Amino acid sequence: MKLRTMIPATVAALPLALLLGCSDPDQGPAEEAGEQVDQAVEQTREQLQEAGEAAGEMMEEAREKASDMIDEPGPAEQAGESVDEAAEAAEQEMEETAEQAREAMEGN
């Protein structure tokens, strides 16, 4: 084998040799692959759980904001209340004026 082809083959095989050399001698390649799959599944589960919790918190904040918007009167409702109060005051004023006018006419 030529040196030019031997060096790239050695470089390519080195990580595999290191991986196999550092692994547990009682575990075969399938067991190692299974452990890697287990780790990936566990990481994914944790990330999904964290994402679910974050989504739940965001939903709760949105619900609270929506509730606050419904509970607090807006500008239109405040204006409507002012109009109602003014109408009630005007009606009461008219009744008092009408009563005073009746008393004045009866007194003459």
Long-range contacts (C-beta under 8 A, 24 or more apart in sequence): none
